[in-house]
Amino acid sequence: MSLNSEIRQLFAEQIQQWELAQKNIGDLQFIEQKTFAFDGNTTIVVQHNPARIVSSGAKVDKKSIAERPCFLCEKNRPAEQRTIAYHDRFDISVNPFPIMPYHTTIIAKQHTAQRILPNIGEMLSLAKDMDDFVILYNGPACGASAPDHLHFQGIEKGHLPIEHEIKNRSDIRQLTLSNGQEMFIPKNYLRTCVVMQHADKALLTESFNILYNEWKQTSDEREPMMNIFCWHDNGEWTMCIFPRQCHRPIEYFGEHNLMVSPGAIDMAGVLIMPRKEDYEKADKELIRNIFRQVSRDVSEPLVSVGIMSGKEIHFSLNGKFRTHQGEILQGAHVATLNNGKINLNGKEYAEIELFPIEENTTFDLADVTIGINFHWEQKELQRFAGKLRIIAEDNLLTAINILPVEDYLKCVISSEMSAQADEELLKAHAVISRSWLLANMRNPQAESEQTAFISNNEIIRWYERNAHTRFDVCADDHCQRYQGLGKANTPTAFSAVEKTKGEVLTSNGMICDARFSKSCGGVSETFENCWADTPHKYLQSVADNEQEQQPNDLRIESNAEKWIKTSPDAFCNTNDKKILSKVLNTFDQSTVDFYRWKVAYTAKELSEIIRRKSRLDFGEIKELIPQERGASGRITRLKIIGEKRSLVVGKELEIRKWLSDTHLYSSAFIVEKSAKGFILTGAGWGHGAGLCQIGAAVMSEKGYKYDQILLHYYKNASIKKIY
């Protein structure tokens, strides 16, 4: 007997033996329904189903779940409930509170948390073996009334609008994942639905894993909020994934008190309302509003940005925001830390997430530090769009801004560079900023990579993103400079992002980790001389001039000395204030000697700086001797000789940290001793790898297009639109 037949037989037996199932399945024939037709071949059925109040009204907070016995565990199920074993991992049962005539619950035998990633293969197997049914999954935070116990549901095919609405649909937006798998999103569909179809189970599983990781916003997030449908027809799976922004709409809470709690079936086109008064209120406007609130737009990725940390967070909500609990907040607030919890308005929270209710709503954060540990460090009030999340960690509160990548980029390119810059320059910067961001968001493994080699006589350290586990990127130069809406104030900045939307640099089919710095000093550096010892084909050394003519090998000390002591022609060799005002913000323009610079220290000053920054006592510094240079002349290993000890330090940023109260402009310098101490003469500003921002500004001024600028600095790369 097929599994489909076994299930139908189980239903026949349970209707005879189990009074609750018999009553609720029988009552389905009396349920009221009304249908609303929307543009774009979209239908929503509103169902008045009183029995579903046990799900719609379920309390799914941690405290409520901990206090009740798990109703899906075998020992707590009704004595009348019978099951069919599936793969020794699941029990297939009749759902006693059905929405459709054949509505099953597929329960994991072991009490394990509701998680889809390790169980997507089981879902696909169920869809194939139960091919009379559509299999659905409710995420633990968006529809599952038992988020502590893994389960799926099965609905007999033919009852859900989505089944026929996505077939042969022409008004779609086609997307391609990094593994080449194509998928589509129906247009004019009220809510976001990502559709993947394939006959290869392994490829579909791989594609889902990619999508899952792209949607995940933080490493400690249980899982991205989503509802999933899957069915199998004619040798092929169809998977419909609904990304979610929140579980319940604002109408569920407070004075509205509308008992509507969208889960997978609601997202598929059957909106359940257990109470008659709510059912009668349902109209097109309400339906649109519900889906607008709970559905997440994934036409572009979201990014979470760590803005600031402190014992207190002072913020002002410029409009109405709501919490997950449905509270409405606006105006000025102060969040404080109390015994590891967040205190806000007299209430304690483990975490706060505030969602803007209306479009164009913003929030302000006070005392945001910019230029951390740099010579121009300062605090300012900043304004942001998107969501505000406040978390408690390491005895501090951290404010996180969550927003679409393209909105983030509009702020980044004008925070990193003047929003008055030429459009071609801003377009180039938009592509590299997008590439760097998405490459790092898609590569969480980088967080665990080794970033130091330490022995008795050598410290080699480089700096990656491994500090960020609760958000994707920080707002300062450690990642990309992001200062909110205050800097994204010109049409040129917006236009540059919009005209390059979804464009990234790729190499060998992968998004490039596109690094950039202020000034290469005439020659750019390679990846491996700044970070991990892994060469990147697209981050090679490039001469920053029209002929791309390299100087004599700058890894050789005598060549580096000659190069640094002169001022060769290069795109970034400019003092043109008009150009610099376009590429540098006001506080960056205080630095005028970026191409060639000089710093003098007394022996006492340098010894004290190195002692403080290295936390090692060298005594009086006697010598600084370059041991190894990179292709741009940047020192990658520097020997420091003191009265008490000698040690080799690297890579370039660690050298810059040790030799300055803030950061030395670059590690491309030569050392000369003076009567009083040391004179460092150097070239460039920053690590020097990838795009040279000042050089790119000059190229733009000379008439180069953004693609020409990009392919000058990133060899062996191409530009590709991925969304």
N, C-alpha and C positions, 0 to 999 in steps of 0.2 A: 504494500500500500504506500502511495506517495505521501510525503509530509503534508501536502495540501489536503489530501483526503483524511489523514489522521486528525488534522485540526478541525475539519468540518464535523467529523464524528465526535470529537471532544465537545464541540459546541452543542451538538444534539443531546449528548448525555448530560452535560451540565445544566442545560435548560430544564431537563426533567428532574435533576437531583438537587439543584441549588436554587432556592427560592429568590435570593437577591438577584442573581444573574437572570433568572427567568423574568422577574418583574421589570428590571431596567432594560433588558433587551426588548421585551415586549412593548415597553413604553416608548421606544424609539418611533413607532408608527404614529404616535400622537404628538410628537415634537413639532413645534412651530418653526418654520424657516421663512426667511425672506431673502431675496436675491437682489444685489445691486450690481449694475453693469457700469464699468468705467471705460474711459478711452483706452485704446491699445489692447483690445481683446482681453480685458481683465474683468473677472467676475469675483465678487465676494459674497458668500452665503453667510448670513447671520442666523445662528441656531439658538433657540431658547431651550436649554437643556438643564433642568433643575438638579439632576443627579450629579452634574459635574461641579457643583459648588464645593465638594470635598477637595477638588484639585485647584479650582480657581481661587478659593479662599485659604488654601494651605499656607501655614506658616513655615517658611523655609530658612529662617535665620538659624545660626549655629546653636543658640540656646534652646530653641524649640525642638530642633532635631535631636539634640543631646538628651532632652527630657522625655522623649517618646520612644517606645519600642519600634524597631524597624518593621513596618507592615509588609515588606517584601521578603523578609527572612522566613524560611519554611516554618519555623516554630511559631511564628506569629500570624501565619495565614489562616483564613477560615477553614474549619475542618472539612467543609464541603468542597473546597477548591481542589481540582485535579489538574495534573500537568503532564506534558509530554517532554521527555528528556531530549536535549539537543547537544550533540558533541560532548557529552559529559560535563558541560560548562554552564548550560542554561536550562531552565524549565519554561516551556511554553504554556501559558495559561489563558483562560477566558478573562477578559477585563470586566469586572462586575459593574463598572461605571462607564459604559460604552458611549461613543459618539456615532459609530457606524455599526451595522448589524454584526459583522464579523470583525471584532476589535480585540486583538490579543495583547497580552503583556509578556515579554520575553525576559525572564529574570535570571541573573547570574546566581549560580548555586552558592557561591561564596559571597559573604558580605564584604564587598569592595567598592570603593568610591566610584561615582559616575564620571568616567573619563573615556573620551572617544579615541584618542591617539593610539593607545595600545590595543584597541578593540575594533578598529576600522575594518580589519580583515574579516572578523566575525560578522560584522554588519553586511559586508558584501556576500559572504557565504550564505547568510540567512536570506538575503534577497534572491539569490539564485535557487536555493532549495525551497523557499516559500514563494514561488513565482506567480501565485495567485494574489499575492499581497504586496503592498508597499510597506517597507520597513522604515521606521522613523526613530530619531534620537533627539531627546530634549537635553540640552546642556544643564549642568548642575546649578547654574545661576539664571536660567531663562526657560523655565517650563517644567523641569523635573520636580515632582512633588516628593520624591525620595532621592535627593542628591547624594545621599550617603550609600546608596546601593545601586550598582550597575544594572541597567535594564534598557531594553528597546521596546518598541511597540510595533504591532503589525495591523494594518487596515486593509480590508479587502479592496482590490483594485476597482476603479471606476467611480469612486465617490468624491475624490478631491479635485477641485478645479485645476490645480497645477498640472495634473497628469496630461490633460489635453491642451492646456494653454501654452506649453513650451514646445509642442510638436510643430514642426515645419514653420517655426516663427521666423519672420524676416526682419522685424525691427529689433535687432540685437546689437550688442557691442562685443566684438570678438577680442579675446585676451589670450596671451600665450605665456605659459609658465617657463621657468628657467630650464626645465627638462624637455622643452619643445611641445608639451601637451597643450592642446587648444581647449578653451572653454568659452562660454559666453554668458552675458548678463542681459536678460530681456529689458528692453526700454519701456518706459511708461507703464510700470508694473506696480506702482504704489510702494513697494518695498524692494530691497536688493535681494536678488536670487542669483547665485552663481551655479551654472549648470555644467557638469562634466559628464561625458559619455565615452565609453570605451569597452572593448571586448577583453582587454588585457587587465586582469585583476592586479598584477604586480605594478603595472604602470599607473593605474588608477590610485592605488595605495600610495605610491611615491608622490603622485601629484597632490593628493590630499595632504600629505605630510608637509610639502612645500607651502601650500596655502595656509595650513595651520600655523606654521612658524612665521609666515609673513604677517598674519593677523595678530599674533601674540604680542602684547604691548610691553610686558615686563617678564623677567625670568621667574618671578615668584607667583605670577598669575596662575590660578588653577588651570584654566584653559580659556582660549578665546570664546566669547559668548557666541553660540551658534545653535541653530536647529537644522537637522539633516533629514532628507528623504532619499530613499534609494529603492530602485526596483530593477528587475531583470526581464528583458524581452528580446526574443530573437537573437540570443547569444551575446547580448550587450547590456551592460549596466548603465543606468542613468542615475546620477547623483545630483540632487538639488540642495544647495547649502545656503541657509539664510543667516548672514552675519547679523549679530544683535548689538545694539548700543546699550539697552537696558531691558530689564525683565517686564516691568509694569509701567504703564503710562501714568502721567500725573493725575489723570481722572480717577485712578484707583484709590488715591489717598485723600485725606482731609475731607473738606466739605463736599467734594464731588461724589465720593463714595460709590464709584461705578465698578461693579464686580466684573472686571475683564482683565484676564491675566494671560496674555498671548503665549502659547507654546507652539510646538511644531505644526499641529493641525490648523491652528489659527493662521500661522504664516503661510500655510498651503492653500488658504482661501476659504476656510470654514471657521468663522469667528464665533466662539462659544460665549453665551451670556446666560448664566444660571438663573438670574432673576428677571421676572416679567417686566418690572419697571425699567430695567436697563435695556432690555430687548426693544421695548417700545421707543426708547430714546434714539436708538441706532439710526443714523442717516449717513449720507455720503461724507459730509463734512467731518463727522465724528470718526468714521472709519479711516479717512485720510490722515487725520490728526494722530490717531493711535499708531498707525504704521510709521508715520514720520518720526515719532518719538522712539519707538522700540527698534527700528531697523537702522543698521549701520551702512553708510555709503562706503563701499570698498573699491570704487572706481579708481581710487588712488590710496596708497597706504596711509596709516596714521603713524605719527611719531610721538614718543613721550620724551619731554625735555626737562631735565632737572634744572630748575631756575636758581634756587637759593636754599640755604639751610640756616637754622638758628634755633634758639630756645623758644622764640616767639615768631609767628608769621602774621604780619599786619597786612590785611588785604581789604579791598573794596570792590563790591560787586555792582557793576554799572548796568543794572537790569535784574531780572528775575532768574535765579538759578535754583535747581532742585537737587536734593540728595537722593541716594538710593532708597532711603526710607520715605521719600515723598515730601519731605519738608521743603518749604519755599523760603529762600534767603535772598536778601538784597542789602545794599548799603555797606557800611564799614564794619569790620569784624577783626578780632584778634584770636588766633589759635595759640594755645599754650601747651606745654608738655607737663604731664603729671603722672608720675609712676609708670612711665612707658606708654601712656595713653594720651590721646589728643583731647584737650578740653576746649570746647567751643560752645559759647552761650549757655554754660552751666551743664552741658552734657558731655559724656565721655565716649570716644570713638577709637576703634583700632586703626581706622583709616577713613578719610573723608574724600568723597568724589562729588564734585559739583558740576552739574550739566546745565548749560545755558538753555532756557526754554524757548527763547525767540532768537531769530537771526540777528546778526550784527550786535549781539550782546557781548560786552567785554568785562575784564576784571583788571584791577591794579594791584601790584605788589610793591610795598615800600622797602627801601634800603637794600636794593639788589646790588651786589658787588659785581663790578665789571673789571676786566684786566687783572684778575687775581694773580698776585705775585709779580706783576709787571710794573714798569716804572710809572704807568699812568693809572694805577688802580684807583677806583673811586666808587661811590655809592650813588644810586639814582632811583627814582620812581619809574616803574615801567608798566606799560599797559599791554594786555594780551587778549587774543581771541581763543575760543575753544574751551575745553574742560580744564578745571583746576582740581588736582588731586593733592592731598596733604597726607604724608605718611610720617611715622615715627621710627627712627632707626639711629643706632649709635648715640643715644641720649640727645638727639636733635630732631627737630621737625624739618622736613624737606617739602618744598612746594614744587609740584610737577605740572607742566602744561602739556595737554594732549590735544593734538590738532592734525589736520591733513598735511601730508608732506609738502604739497605745493604752496599752502599758506605759510608753512614754516620757511620754505625757501625764499619767499618774497621778503621775509624779514632778514634772513641770513645774508643774502647777497648785498643788501644795503647796510647791514651791520658790519660785515667784513670789509665792505668797500662803500664809498660814497654813493648814495642813491642818485647823484647827479652824473654818474659815469655814463659813458657811451653805451648804447643798447647792445652792441656786439660784444663788448666786454662783459656786461651783465648777463647776456645769454651764455657766454662761455662759462662764467662762474656758476650760473644756475645748473648747467650740465655737470660740472665737476662736483658741486656740492651735493646734487642729487645722487650722483654715482657713488661718492664716498659714503653717504648716509646709507643708501640701500645695500651696498656691498657689506658694510659693517652690521647692519640689522639682519642680513641674511646669513651672517657667519658668526653665530654665537660661540663657536669653538675658539675663536680668537681670545675670548675672555680667560681661558685656562692655559694659554700658551706661556712658556717660560719667558720672562722679561729681564733676566739678570744672570750674570755669571760672576761669582765672587770667589776669590782665593786670597791667600795671605798677602800677595803683592799686586793684586789686580782686582778692580771693580768695574765690570762692564754692565751697564744698565740702559735699557731703553723703555719708552713709555707708550703703552697702548691703552685700550679702552677698558682694561680689566677692572678698573675701579667702579664701573657702573653696573649694578645688578638690578636695581629697582626702576631704572628708566633706560631709554635707548642712548641718549646723548646728554651731555651737560650744555649749558648755555654759554660757556666761556671758551677761550682759545684752546683749551685741552681737547675740545672736539671741534665745534664750529661756533663762531661768535653769533649769538642770537639774542637780540635785545628788544623783542616784541614789536608792537605796531608803531612805536614812535619813530623807528628808522625806515619803515616801509611806507614812505610818504610821497612817492612820485609815481606818475604813470609809467615812467621808463622801467622801474623795477618790476612793477606788475606785468608789464608787457613782455619783459625778458623771460619771466617764468612761464607765462601763458603760451608764448610762441615756441617754447622748448618743452612743453608739458610731456612728461614721461620719457624724455630723451636721456640716455646714459651712455657713458663710454664702456665699450666691451672689448675683451681680448680673449681669444680661445673660448668664446661662448659664455664667458663669465663677466659680471659687472666689475669694472675696474675700481680698485681701492684708490681713488684719484686724490692724491695728496697735493697740497699747494702751500706756498709760503709767500711772504711779502716781497723779498728780493733774493734772487739766486746769487747775485754778485757777479754775474757774467756767464756762469756755467752751472747747470743744475746737477743735483746729487742723485745717486742711485738709492733705491729703497733699502737695500741690505746694509748700507752704511749709516742709516738712521734708526732702523728698527730690526726686526728679526733677520737672521742670516738666510733669507729666502729671496733670491732675485726675482723681480717682477719685470717681465719683458716690456711693459709699457712705462716703466719708471726707470729709464736709462738716463745717462748723462747727456745733456743737450747744450750746445753752445748757443747762448741767447743773442744771436745776431742773424741778419738776413741770410748770410752765406752758410750759417751753421758751421762755421770753421772753428774747430777745437784748438785751444792753445796747446803748447807743449805739455806733456803729461804732468798734471798737477799733483799726482801722488808722490812725485819726486820733490824733495824739500827745496832745492835751489830753484826749480821752476815755479813752485808755489810762492816762494819769497818774491821772485821777480814779478809774478802776476799780481800779487796783492799790493805790492808797492807802486804799481802803475794803475792807470784808469782806462782800460781798453774799451773800445766801442762795444756797446751791448744795448739791447732794447731797454733794459732796466737802468742804464747809466743816463739818468736825466735829472735835472734840477728844475724842470719846467713846472712852475707852480700851478699853472692851469691844469696840466695833466695830473699832477699829484693831488690836487684838490678833488679830482674826479674819482681817484682810486683810494684815497685815504680819508678817514673820518677826522674830525677836528682834533681829537686827542692823539691820533696817529701822526698828524702833520707836525707835531712838536718834534718828531724825529726827522732830521734833514740829512744826516750823514749815513744813510742806509747802504749806499753802494760801496763806499770806502769809509771806514771809521777808525777812531783811535781812542784808547782808554789808557790812562796812566795810574799806577798804584805805587805807593811807597811799599817797601818790603813789609812793614808793620801792618798796613791796611790789607794787603793781599793775604798775609798769613792769618789775620783775624777772620777775613771773609771765608777763606777755605776751611779754617777750623770750625766756624759756625755752620757753614753749609754742608760740609762733609761729615760733621760730628766726629772728626778725627783730629788728634793733635799732632801736627807735623813739626811743631816748633816754628822757627823762622824759615820761610820759604827761600831756598837758594837757587833753584833752577826749575824752569818749565820747559820740557823737551818733547816736541812732537815725535811720536813713535810710528804713527801710521796716518795717512791722509786718504780721503776719498777722491773721487773723480773731479769734484769741484774745488779741491784744495781744503775741504773741511777736515779738521783733525778728528779722527775716530778713536784714537788711543793717545793719551797725553801722560807723560811721566812727570810726576810732581816730586821734587827732591827737597826735603826739609832737614832741619837739624836733627830731628828725632826719628824720622822715618821717611821712606820713599815708597811710592805706589803709583801704578798706572790706572788711569780712570778713562772711561768711555761709556756710551757712545756720545754723539755730538751734543745731545740735550743735557746729559749729565755733566759734561765738561762746562757747558754754558751756565748751568746751575751753580757749580762749584766756584766759578770765577767771577761771580757778580752778586750783588745784594738782591737783584731780581733775576734777570736772565741776560747773559751776554748776547749781543745781537746775533752772532753766529759763531761757529767753531772754526771758520775759515780765517785764521789769524796767524801772524808771525810774532815771535817774542823777541824783544830787545831789552837788554838791561841798561838801566840808567844809574846815575849817581845815587838817586833816591830809592830806586826799586826797579819796576818793570813797566814797559810800554807795550801794549798789545795793539797791533795794527791789523785791521780785519776787513773782510769783504762780505757783503750781503746781510740779510735780515731774515732769520729763521733757518729751518733745516735745509731748504733749498731744493727739495725733491718735488717733481711734478711742475705744475703751473707756477710761474713767477708772476705775482699779481701786478707789480709795477711794470714789468716787461710786457705783460698782456695789455695793460692800459696804453702803453706806447704803440703797440701793434694795432690796437683798435683806432687810435688817433691817426695812424698812417693809412687806414683804410682796409685793414685785414678783416675778414669775416670771422664769425665765432668758430666755425668749423676749422678754418685755417689756423686760428690761434690754438685751438685744442690739439690739433694733429701736429703742430710744431713742438709742443711740450710733451705730448704722450705718443711716443713712437709705438708702432705695432698695435695700435688701438683703432677702433671704428666707433661711429656714433649710431645708436640704435634706439628706436622708440619702443618702449615695453608696455606702455598703457596710454 
